[in-house]
Amino acid sequence: MKPGKEYIVISPFRDLQDKTKESPNGKVYAKGDSYSNLQTSQERLDQLLTKKNKAGYPLIEEKPQKEEVKKDAKRKSNKSKK
């Protein structure tokens, strides 16, 4: 996973590449969950971020940074004033 990057689940899925003793069939992610498997390769992130996976559609997206969220809110506020 890229340092400083955070991801959020946009569609529920079972990560078949994230098997543990607690989740032998793969960890289950619900919409809105943070995706933070630190051992995830860039190739795997690319699969989850695009439709190049078994589901055929993106499963996660990059979580907006706090500054981006503030800018978006300010932009929306300015548009509503016009």
C-alpha positions as CSV (number, residue, x, y, z in Angstrom):
1,M,0.0,0.0,0.0
2,K,1.3,3.5,-0.8
3,P,2.4,5.4,2.3
4,G,-0.1,8.1,3.3
5,K,-2.8,6.7,1.1
6,E,-6.0,5.5,2.6
7,Y,-8.8,3.6,0.9
8,I,-12.5,3.2,1.5
9,V,-14.7,0.3,0.4
10,I,-17.4,1.4,-2.1
11,S,-18.9,-2.0,-2.8
12,P,-19.0,-5.0,-0.3
13,F,-16.6,-7.8,-1.1
14,R,-14.7,-10.8,0.3
15,D,-11.0,-10.4,-0.2
16,L,-9.9,-13.9,-1.2
17,Q,-6.3,-12.8,-1.0
18,D,-6.6,-11.7,2.7
19,K,-7.1,-15.0,4.5
20,T,-6.3,-15.3,8.2
21,K,-7.0,-17.7,11.0
22,E,-10.1,-15.6,11.9
23,S,-11.2,-15.3,8.2
24,P,-10.0,-18.5,6.5
25,N,-12.3,-17.8,3.5
26,G,-11.1,-14.2,3.1
27,K,-11.8,-11.1,5.0
28,V,-15.2,-9.5,4.4
29,Y,-15.4,-5.8,3.8
30,A,-18.7,-3.8,3.9
31,K,-19.4,-0.5,2.1
32,G,-17.8,2.3,4.0
33,D,-15.1,0.2,5.7
34,S,-11.5,1.4,5.5
35,Y,-9.3,-0.9,3.4
36,S,-6.0,-0.9,5.1
37,N,-4.1,-4.2,4.5
38,L,-0.6,-2.8,4.8
39,Q,0.8,-5.8,2.9
40,T,-1.3,-5.2,-0.2
41,S,0.8,-4.9,-3.4
42,Q,0.4,-2.1,-5.9
43,E,-0.9,-4.8,-8.3
44,R,-3.6,-5.8,-5.9
45,L,-4.6,-2.2,-5.2
46,D,-4.9,-1.6,-9.0
47,Q,-7.2,-4.6,-9.2
48,L,-9.4,-3.4,-6.4
49,L,-9.5,0.2,-7.6
50,T,-10.5,-0.8,-11.2
51,K,-12.7,-3.4,-12.8
52,K,-9.7,-5.7,-13.3
53,N,-11.0,-8.1,-10.6
54,K,-13.4,-11.0,-10.3
55,A,-16.3,-8.7,-9.6
56,G,-15.7,-6.7,-12.7
57,Y,-16.1,-3.3,-11.1
58,P,-14.1,-1.1,-8.6
59,L,-14.4,-2.2,-5.0
60,I,-12.4,0.5,-3.2
61,E,-11.5,4.1,-3.9
62,E,-8.9,6.5,-2.5
63,K,-10.2,8.2,0.6
64,P,-10.1,12.0,0.1
65,Q,-7.5,13.8,2.3
66,K,-8.9,16.2,4.9
67,E,-7.7,19.2,2.9
68,E,-9.6,18.0,-0.2
69,V,-12.7,17.5,1.8
70,K,-12.5,21.1,3.1
71,K,-11.9,22.4,-0.4
72,D,-14.9,20.5,-1.8
73,A,-17.2,21.8,1.0
74,K,-16.0,25.3,0.4
75,R,-16.6,25.0,-3.3
76,K,-20.1,23.7,-2.8
77,S,-20.8,26.4,-0.3
78,N,-19.7,29.1,-2.8
79,K,-21.9,27.6,-5.5
80,S,-25.0,27.6,-3.4
81,K,-24.5,31.3,-2.6
82,K,-24.6,32.3,-6.3
